[in-house]
Amino acid sequence: MPAAPVNEAMPTGTRATALPSLTDALRAVESLLMSGGQRTARRNAWTSVLEDRRRAKDRVEAERVLERVSSAAHS
């Protein structure tokens, strides 16, 4: 039995609409519950958290590199 052509997956005249992502849905709820200033403050705080995590990751990587260089110099 031959496989159905790919272009027949959706009936003619039907249009696929993307469902909103979870992030979009949460932002919509957030906009209903919070004033603009609160939203901005929360987003700034989250951006700071992400930046702190990135710096911590970079710091750990730098420590590993320094330990490797130090151990190689003493060998």
One Martini backbone bead per residue (centre of mass of N, CA, C, O) as a GRO file, in nm:
protein
   75
    1MET     BB    1   0.094   0.038   0.026
    2PRO     BB    2   0.086   0.358  -0.028
    3ALA     BB    3   0.180   0.652   0.065
    4ALA     BB    4   0.083   0.945   0.162
    5PRO     BB    5   0.093   1.245   0.080
    6VAL     BB    6   0.201   1.519   0.247
    7ASN     BB    7  -0.016   1.739   0.129
    8GLU     BB    8  -0.268   1.556   0.270
    9ALA     BB    9  -0.275   1.613   0.584
   10MET     BB   10  -0.453   1.864   0.506
   11PRO     BB   11  -0.718   2.006   0.441
   12THR     BB   12  -0.857   2.206   0.238
   13GLY     BB   13  -0.858   2.527   0.399
   14THR     BB   14  -0.668   2.461   0.620
   15ARG     BB   15  -0.529   2.621   0.913
   16ALA     BB   16  -0.251   2.660   1.089
   17THR     BB   17  -0.232   2.718   1.439
   18ALA     BB   18  -0.059   2.849   1.684
   19LEU     BB   19   0.015   2.784   1.992
   20PRO     BB   20   0.066   2.905   2.277
   21SER     BB   21   0.293   2.938   2.488
   22LEU     BB   22   0.367   2.926   2.810
   23THR     BB   23   0.498   3.202   2.818
   24ASP     BB   24   0.264   3.359   2.690
   25ALA     BB   25   0.055   3.283   2.903
   26LEU     BB   26   0.204   3.400   3.150
   27ARG     BB   27   0.218   3.691   3.044
   28ALA     BB   28  -0.086   3.736   3.028
   29VAL     BB   29  -0.142   3.696   3.328
   30GLU     BB   30   0.056   3.906   3.430
   31SER     BB   31  -0.080   4.155   3.291
   32LEU     BB   32  -0.345   4.125   3.465
   33LEU     BB   33  -0.203   4.130   3.768
   34MET     BB   34   0.007   4.350   3.679
   35SER     BB   35   0.179   4.611   3.673
   36GLY     BB   36   0.420   4.754   3.489
   37GLY     BB   37   0.632   4.791   3.719
   38GLN     BB   38   0.626   4.500   3.825
   39ARG     BB   39   0.711   4.361   3.568
   40THR     BB   40   0.981   4.501   3.533
   41ALA     BB   41   1.102   4.413   3.804
   42ARG     BB   42   1.082   4.107   3.757
   43ARG     BB   43   1.250   4.097   3.498
   44ASN     BB   44   1.505   4.222   3.617
   45ALA     BB   45   1.548   4.007   3.832
   46TRP     BB   46   1.574   3.766   3.638
   47THR     BB   47   1.813   3.875   3.479
   48SER     BB   48   2.002   3.878   3.725
   49VAL     BB   49   1.996   3.578   3.781
   50LEU     BB   50   2.110   3.486   3.508
   51GLU     BB   51   2.374   3.648   3.530
   52ASP     BB   52   2.479   3.515   3.789
   53ARG     BB   53   2.492   3.229   3.671
   54ARG     BB   54   2.694   3.295   3.448
   55ARG     BB   55   2.923   3.396   3.632
   56ALA     BB   56   2.953   3.136   3.796
   57LYS     BB   57   3.028   2.956   3.558
   58ASP     BB   58   3.278   3.119   3.473
   59ARG     BB   59   3.429   3.092   3.743
   60VAL     BB   60   3.455   2.785   3.744
   61GLU     BB   61   3.610   2.765   3.478
   62ALA     BB   62   3.852   2.940   3.566
   63GLU     BB   63   3.941   2.758   3.800
   64ARG     BB   64   4.001   2.508   3.629
   65VAL     BB   65   4.216   2.635   3.452
   66LEU     BB   66   4.409   2.722   3.681
   67GLU     BB   67   4.452   2.436   3.792
   68ARG     BB   68   4.576   2.317   3.533
   69VAL     BB   69   4.811   2.515   3.506
   70SER     BB   70   4.933   2.467   3.787
   71SER     BB   71   4.979   2.156   3.759
   72ALA     BB   72   5.159   2.179   3.501
   73ALA     BB   73   5.388   2.357   3.633
   74HIS     BB   74   5.457   2.133   3.867
   75SER     BB   75   5.537   1.881   3.664
   0.00000   0.00000   0.00000
